[in-house]
Amino acid sequence: MEGMEGIQHLDITDAFMNYLFPFSFREKERSKLMERLRNQHFTFFKLDKYELQDLYYGEGIQINHEELDQFFLPFVEDKLFPHSVNERGFLRYSKKIKKSFTLKGKTNEFDFIINSVDIILCPFGIGLITVRTEMTKEQESLTNVLDFMSHFRVLEPKLEEEKGTNIHQQHKTFTTTSQLILDYLCPFLKPFIVQNRKMEGYYGSLPFFEDERMLSSAFLIAAGGQAITNDQLFRMGQLDGKDSEGKEFISSTNPAYIKRYLEKRVHDRWAPNTYTITSVHTQTTISIKSKEILKKDIAKFMSIHYYNLLLHFYYKIMLLRLSFEYSEMSWAKDKQYVEELIELISKFDSRYYFEEVSVRSEGKEFTNMLREVFYLKPLFGEVKRTVDDLYRAQEKQTGKRHNMLLFILTVYTVVSGIYGMNLVIEDWKEDFNWSNVFNYTFFEWITLVTALSGIALSTTLLVSTSGKGIWNKYRKWRRDHFK
């Protein structure tokens, strides 16, 4: 990587770009959603369906299912590639689209193809839509490619520089990317997406997520005879395309800062011809080799690196969700919810969250980079502290309830002991006349109050325990955390 001397120009001949769109759905509607996907001609992805190897990824690109099978550790592979829709894990449904579109902005016009769409139903009611796109022009500048990526990933434009971009397909026009995806590519999905009543728009589905933008990944091929410089890698990590005036843009002017930024995020094992940069916005590979030589690398980008990114993106979403739900919890009203949250965290930790996912050295390197960039370690540490706090709080509350119940039982035991376990008044053995109560002695009044309150307390405990049991089962059925 050379030193930075302004913004260096770079011509791109091929660009393959994927976008991951997260959403939330109700677990109890999973079967209904899978049936809808089949009706919409989405195919369930299985590794033993070798006819799918060259169907979704673009002209002349074929992934290797056997390589996918060998890349991940067995316990991870079982979750990523379930053999049937009845198994736990990531259920992927894919559909070939192969339609041309044009993104028109204030200073950019970019032609692209949507090759296919994936809908992955992840555990615990999290879903991911993957949109696979490909540049159709013979050559584009890196600036235009990055400008397209930065605009296309915006679901609902809020900033001024994001507005004014439309997507055209024949006679159709879409003013936002979310409109393209939810109204055109996957309109059937909208009834299944959970909306938060307190928030408007799509991201009411995930109120805990920090950005209204999709995660992008890209494989870019540059024209031969060019050098890959620091400023180009930095711009790819930040998706710095054009500013509001349509000029080439880079979000730092400090070479020392750019160098430090790249040291933590660039995988340069195959330098100087190929680099991969990973950031919170994107994971992008750039190479100056020819497309023919890079066919296997493109296939890996579409397969093993795609699943590695998808898995860690899911980890980030789930950890953010768990932290959010803990912060939203009302201790006074949601004691049962505390138990459900503990169960959810425990299931996620034991079944799906793994620090080691690949046996290969390159896979380990990318995994470590993703974990660092997505801040998974501190997020997971926060969730683990949440579990500890919840357990301690539950123990305290349980201890208080037990102490109170023990106190009440002790009072009744002492009173009963004083009376020799005989709390029956002679008047009660025959037809009882309430007018006699006013003639009771002080000790007979104690007996009456103790007997009536004991019966009332026992009845209340019985009704309360039964009612809570029924209510908890109903709540557990309603909640989306559990299958």
N, C-alpha and C positions, 0 to 999 in steps of 0.2 A: 504494500500500500504506500503510495507516494505521499509526499507532503502536500498540503493544500495551498493552492495559489488561485484564489477565486473559485468560481463554479466552473467545473470542467464539463464540456459537452460529451455526451455519450449516445450513440445511435443503437436502438434496440430493434432486432429483426423478428424476434418471437417473444411473446409474453403470455404465460399461462397463469391465471389468477383465480384463487378460490376465496370465497367469503363465507364466514360462519356467523349465522344469525341465531342467537339463543332465544328461547321462549319457554313459557311454563304451561303445562297442561295438567288436567286432573287424572290422577292415577286410576280412579274408578272407571274412567272413560277410555282407558288404554285399548281394550279389545275393540271397542266401537271405532276408535281412531284407526287401528290397524285394518279393520274391514273397509273403512273409507279409503285408505291408501291403496288397497288392492283394487277397489272399484275405479280408482283414478289411474290405474295402470302403472303403479309403482311396484317394483319387484323387490322382494326380500333378498338381501345380499347374503350369500353363503360362500364359503371358500371352495366348496366342492362343485360350484356352478362355474366351470371354466369358460363357458360361453359368455360370461360377463366381463372377462379380462380386458376386452378391447371395445367395450360398448359405450362407456360414459366419459372418456377422457380426451377426446379429440382425435382428429385424423392421424392414423399411423401410430398412435400411442397405445401400448398394451402393457398392463401391469402383470405381475407374477404372483398369483395366489399362493404358491408354495413358499415364496420368499416372505410373504406376509405371515404365513403360518410359522415360519422359523424365526422371525425377527423378535417376537415378544416372548417373554417368559410364559410357561404353560398356564399359570394361574391368572395372568393378565389376558392371555389369548382366549381363555374360556369366556371371559366377560366381553371382550371386544367382538368376538365372532361366534355368537351362540348358534347351535345347530338347528334350533327351532324357535318359533315365536313364543313358546311356552317357557323358555328358559330365562333366568335373570341375566341382565346385561344390556348391551347397546344394540338395539334392534335397528338396523339400517335398511331403509327402503329407497331405491333409486329409480330415476326416470330420465330417459334421454329426451332432450329438448331440441337441440341443434337448430336454433333460430338466430337470425342476425338482428342487431340493435345498434343504435347510435346514441351516444351521450353528447348532448350539446350544452355547453356552458357559455359563459360570457366571452371567454377567450380561447376555448378549446372545443374541438369536435373529434370524437374518438369512436371508431367503428369496432365492434366486438361481437363475438358469438357466445351465447349461453349453450354450452355443450350438454349439461345435465344438471339435475337437482337431486340432492340427497336429503332425506328427512330421517334423522336418527332419534329414536325414542330412548332416552337415557334413563337410568334408575332414578326414583324419587321425583318423578313428574317434571324433569328437565328435558327439553327437546332442543335439537340443533338442526337448522336448515343450512345446507352447504350449496352455494351457487358456484358452478364451475364456468369460468369465462376464458376467452382466448382472443387476443388481438388479431384482427384480420388484415390490416395494412402490411405491406411488405417491409416498411421501416417507419419507426417513430422515434422521436427523441425521448430520452429518459424523463425529461421534464413533463412531457405530455402523458407518459405512462403513469408517473407518480401523481399527476394532477387527476387523472381518471380514477386511480385507486382511492385517493383521498376523498373524492366526491361520491363515488359509487358506494363506499362503505357507510356513508352518512344516511341513516334511516329517516330521520326527521330533521331537516335543516333548521338550526336555531340562530347560528351566527350569520352575519351579513355576507361574509365571503363564501359561505356554503350555499346561499340562496341563488336562484336564477338558473339552476341546472335542470334540464329535462332529459328524459330517456324516450327515444322514438323507436317504434317497431311498426313498419308499414304505415297504416293510417292511425295507429294508436299513439298516445302521448301520456307519459307518466311523469308527474311532477316530483315524486320522491321515489327512492329505492324501495321503501316499505310498501308503497302502492304497487310497484312492479311485482314484488314478491307475493304480497298477501291478496292482491286483487287480480293478478294475472297468472303467475306461476302456481300459486297454492291457495286459491280462494276458498277451497273446502276446509282449510285449516283454521280459519278465523273463529268458528263457533267453539273450537276446542281450546283456544288460548285463554288462559285465566287473566282476568283484568282486575287490577287493584282499584277499588272504588275511590280511593283518595287521589289517584293519579290519572291523568289523561294520556291518550295516545297509546302507541304500541308498548312503550316501556313501563306502562302500568303492570305489564305481565311480569316484569322483573324489577320491582322497586328497589332492590338491593344492589343492582348493577350500576357501575360508576360512569358509564358512557353510553350515549345513544348512537353508537357506531358498531359495525360489525368488525370482527377480527379478520384480517386479510392474510393470505399467504400467496407467494408468487414465485415463479421460476422464469427469470429473464435471460434471454440470450442476446449478447451484444455483437455487433458486427466485428469481424476479425481486424487485427491490427490496432486495436485500441487498448488503453491501459485503464485499470480500475483504480480510482483514487479515493482518498479518505473522504473528501467532500461528497462524492457520489454514494459511498456506503452510508454515510451519515444521513443524507437526504432520503435514502431508501428506508432506513430505520425509522425516520420521523415522518415519512411520506410527504416530504417537502416538494410540491410541484410548482405551482404558480401562486403569486400573491394576488390581492384584489385588483391590481392593475394589469394583471396578465404577464408579469415578468417572472423569470426564473427566481426561485426562492430557496433560501437555506436558513434555518432557524438558529444558527449560531455563527458568529464571526471569529471565534476564538479557536485556533488550531489545537492548543493544548487541551481545551475542553473536549473537542471532537475526538482527539486521540484517546483520552481517558474513557469517553463514551464507547468507542469502538472496542477497546481492550476487553470490556466486560461482555460485549454482545456479539462479536464477530467470531464465527467459526472459520478459520483459515487453513484447515488441514490440507486443502487442495489448491492453495495459493501458488502462483499468482494468477492462475486461470479461472479459479472458481472460489467464491466466498458466499457465506450465508450469514445474514444478520437477523437477530431475533430481538424484538422489542414488544412493548405492550400493544402496539398497533399492528404489527405484521411480523411474519417470518418470511424473508425474501432471499432467494438464491440468485446470484448473478454469475454468468460465465461468458468467456470470450471464445469458447470452443464452438465447433460447428454443430448444428442440430443433429446430424447423423451420428456424430460421436456421443452426443448427450442423450440419446434415446433411453438408455438404461437409467440415467440420472433423473430424467423427467418422469420415468415410470416410478422411481423411488419417491419422488416428490408427490406423486398422485396416490401413493400407497402407504409405505411404512412411515414416511415423514408426515403425511396427512393424518394418520391415526395417532401418531405420537403427539402431534399438536392438538388434535381433537380431545384426546384423553386429558391432557394437562389443562386445557381450556375448561373442560368440564370440572376438573378439580377446583379451579379458581372460582367458578360460578357457585359450586356447592359450598365452598368454605365461606364465601361472601354471604350466601343465603343463611347459613347456620349462624353467623355473627349477627346478621340482620334480625333474624327471628328471636335471638336471645335478647337483643336490645329492645324489641317490640313487646316483650312478654310482660304481662301484668301478673305480679306475684299474688296479688289478693284474689284474683278471679280465675287464674289459669293454673291451678295446682296439678290437674291432670295433664295439661299441656306441657308442664315441666317434665313429667315422666315421659311423654311422647317425644319431646325434644331430646332427652337423654337417649332414648331408644334409637332415634333417627341418627344422632351423631355416632353412636356405637356401631350401628349397622353400616354406615358409610365408611367408618374407619376400618372395620374388620373385613368387609366384603370387597371394597372398591379402591381404597386409597393405598397405593403402593409407591414406595420411594424408588425401588428398582423395577423397571418395566421391560428392559431389553438385555440380552446377553452379549450384544456386540459392542465393541469399543466406541464406534461412531454413534450408536444409539444411546450409550451412556453419556457421551459428550453433549448431545442435543438435549437429552433429558435434564442434565444438570443445568444447562443454560435456560431451559424453559422454566424450571423450578425457581431459579434465581430471578429471572425477569418478571415472572408472574407473582413473586413474593409468596410462594406457597408455604415455605417453612415458617415465617412469622404468622401467616394466616392460620396454619394448622396449629401452631403453638397457642394462639389465642383461643381456638376452638377447644383444645385440650384443657386449657384453664377454665373455659366455660363449663365443661363436663365436671371438673373438680368442684367448681363453685355450686353447680346445680346439685351434686351429690351431697355436699355439706349442708346446703340450704334445706334439702329434702330431709336429711337426718335430723336437723334442728326442729323442723316443723313436725316430723313424725314423733320426735321425743316430747315435744310440747303436748301433742294430742294424747300420747300415752300417759304422760304425767297427769293431765287433767282427768282422763278416764280413771286412772288409778286413785286419784284423790276422791272422786265421786264414789267409786266402789268402796273405798276405805270408810267413808262417812256412813254408808249404808251398812257395812259390816259391823262397825262399832255400835251403831244404834241397835241392830239386830242382836248383837252380843249382849247388850245391856238388858234386852228383854228376853234373853234366853232363846233367841231364834223364834220367839212366838209373838207375832205382830197381830194376832187376831183378838178382836174385842168381842165379848159375849153377845152384844147386840147383832153382830154380823152373822151369827149362826142361824138366825131365824129371819123372817121377813124384816127387812131393814126399814126403819122409819127415820127419815132425815131430820125430823124435829128433835130427835134424841141427841143430835150432835151438839146442840147448844147446852146440853147438860153434862158434856164430857169433862172429865178432869184434865189437868194440864198434860199428864202422861198419855192419856187416851188421845188427846189432840196430836201429840207427837206421833203416836202410832198411826193415826188416820193420814196425816200429811205424808209420813214416810211411805206408807203403803200405796197411796194414790200417786205420789210423785215417782215411786219406783216403777209402777205399772206404766205411767206415761213415758218415763225415760226409756224403758225397755221397748215400748212400742215405737217411740221416735227413733231409737237406734236401729231397730229392725227395718223400719220404712226407709230411713236415710241410707243405710247400707245397701239395701236392695235397689233403691232409686239411683244411687250413685253407680252401682254396677251396671244397670241398664243404660244410664246416660253415657257412661264411659264407652260401652260397647257401641252405642250409636255414634258417639263422637269419633271413635276409631274407624268406624265404617265411612264416615263422611270425610275425614281428613285425607289429604292426598299423599301423605308421607308413606303409607303402607299399601302393599299389594293385596 
